[in-house]
C-alpha cells in the first residue's frame, strides 16, 4: 500500500471505469454534505451496499476530500468538482477546487494529532490505497486531490455493474 502523495500529475492507471459520477457542488459545508450523500447513494446503486466496510470507507474518503475543498480550497463564488469512478478492482475519487495556493499536506507525527489542520488527510492516507494531488489540468487555477481504494476481491465484481 502506498500512501505517499504523488505531487506530479499522473493520470489514473486504472483504465476506463465501468461506472462514473461527476458533479459540481458549492464550496460550502452544505455542498460537501450533499457530495457525500450523493456519492453514498451512487455507490449503493453500483452494488457497493450501505453498511459495508467498503461503502463506509469510500463515503468517508469522499467526505474528507469534499470537506477540504469546501474549507481550504474555497474561493467565494466558485464551486468544487467531484468525480467518482468505479473500476472492476478499485474506486477513484477526485475533488477539484480552484485554489492552488492551499496545497494538501497531512499533519505528521505526534503533533499531527494535536494539529488544527491536516488530520482529515491523515484519515485519507490511512484508508486510501493511494492518494495524491496535481495541478488542475484544464488550465484554470486550482488543484485536484485524488484517492484510490482497491476493492476487495469477492468474485462478484462483474455482477455489481450490470444494468
C-alpha positions in Angstrom: 0.0 0.0 0.0 1.4 3.4 -1.0 0.2 6.4 1.0 2.8 8.9 -0.1 1.0 11.6 -2.1 2.1 11.9 -5.7 2.8 15.6 -6.3 3.2 15.3 -10.1 0.3 14.8 -12.5 -0.1 11.1 -13.4 -3.4 10.0 -14.9 -5.1 7.0 -13.4 -3.6 3.7 -14.4 -7.0 2.0 -13.8 -8.2 2.3 -17.4 -11.8 3.0 -18.4 -14.3 2.9 -15.5 -17.3 0.7 -15.5 -19.4 3.5 -13.9 -18.8 7.1 -13.1 -20.4 10.1 -11.4 -19.4 13.7 -11.7 -20.9 16.9 -10.4 -20.1 20.4 -9.2 -21.0 21.4 -5.7 -21.0 24.8 -3.9 -17.8 25.3 -1.8 -19.8 25.3 1.4 -20.3 22.7 4.2 -23.7 22.1 2.7 -22.1 21.3 -0.7 -19.7 18.9 1.0 -22.5 17.1 2.8 -24.5 16.8 -0.4 -21.5 15.4 -2.2 -21.0 12.7 0.5 -24.7 11.8 0.4 -25.0 11.6 -3.4 -21.8 9.5 -3.6 -23.1 7.2 -0.9 -26.3 6.7 -3.0 -24.3 6.2 -6.2 -22.1 3.6 -4.6 -25.1 1.7 -3.3 -26.6 1.8 -6.8 -23.3 0.4 -8.2 -23.5 -2.6 -6.0 -21.4 -1.4 -3.1 -24.2 -1.6 -0.4 -24.8 0.7 2.5 -23.4 -0.6 5.8 -20.5 -2.5 4.3 -16.9 -1.6 5.2 -16.2 -0.8 1.5 -19.1 1.7 1.3 -18.3 3.3 4.7 -14.6 3.7 3.7 -15.4 5.2 0.3 -18.0 7.5 1.8 -15.5 8.7 4.4 -12.9 9.4 1.8 -15.4 11.5 -0.2 -16.5 13.3 2.9 -12.9 14.3 3.9 -11.9 15.4 0.4 -15.1 17.3 -0.2 -14.9 19.0 3.3 -11.3 20.0 2.5 -12.4 21.5 -0.8 -15.1 23.5 0.9 -12.9 24.6 3.8 -9.4 25.0 2.4 -9.9 25.1 -1.3 -12.8 27.6 -1.2 -12.8 30.7 -3.4 -16.0 32.7 -2.9 -18.4 32.2 -5.8 -16.6 29.1 -7.2 -17.6 25.5 -6.9 -15.7 22.3 -6.4 -16.0 19.4 -8.7 -16.3 15.8 -7.5 -15.7 12.8 -9.8 -16.3 9.2 -8.6 -15.2 6.4 -10.9 -15.8 2.7 -10.2 -13.4 0.2 -11.9 -13.5 -3.5 -11.5 -10.7 -3.5 -9.0 -10.7 0.0 -7.5 -12.7 3.2 -7.0 -11.1 6.5 -7.7 -12.3 9.8 -6.1 -11.2 13.2 -7.5 -12.0 16.5 -6.0 -11.0 19.6 -7.9 -11.1 23.1 -6.3 -10.0 26.5 -7.7 -7.5 27.4 -5.0 -3.9 26.5 -5.9 -2.1 28.2 -3.1 -3.5 25.8 -0.4 -1.8 22.5 -1.1 -2.8 19.3 0.7 -0.3 18.3 3.4 -1.3 15.9 6.1 -0.2 16.7 9.7 2.6 14.5 10.8 3.9 12.6 13.8 2.6 13.1 17.4 2.0 16.8 16.7 -0.4 15.7 13.9 -2.9 14.5 16.5 -3.0 18.0 18.1 -2.9 19.9 14.9 -5.9 22.0 13.9 -5.3 21.2 10.2 -4.3 18.1 8.2 -6.0 15.4 10.3 -8.5 14.7 7.6 -5.6 13.9 5.2 -4.2 11.5 7.9 -7.5 9.6 7.5 -7.3 9.7 3.7 -3.7 8.4 3.9 -4.7 5.6 6.3 -7.8 4.5 4.3 -6.9 5.0 0.7 -4.7 2.6 -1.2 -3.1 5.5 -3.0 -3.7 9.3 -2.9 -2.1 12.4 -4.1 -2.7 15.7 -5.9 -1.8 17.5 -9.1 -2.4 21.0 -10.5 -5.8 21.5 -12.2 -5.4 20.2 -15.8 -8.0 22.4 -17.6 -5.7 25.4 -17.5 -7.5 27.2 -14.6 -6.2 27.9 -11.2 -6.5 25.2 -8.5 -5.7 21.6 -7.9 -7.2 18.1 -7.9 -6.8 15.9 -4.9 -7.5 12.2 -5.6 -7.7 8.9 -3.7 -7.9 5.4 -4.9 -9.3 2.5 -2.9 -8.7 -1.1 -4.1 -11.8 -3.1 -3.9 -11.8 -6.4 -2.1 -11.9 -9.4 -4.4 -15.3 -11.1 -3.9 -15.8 -12.8 -7.2 -19.0 -10.8 -7.9 -17.5 -7.6 -9.2 -18.8 -8.1 -12.7 -22.4 -8.6 -11.4 -22.3 -5.3 -9.5 -22.1 -3.3 -12.7 -24.8 -5.0 -14.7 -27.7 -2.6 -15.6 
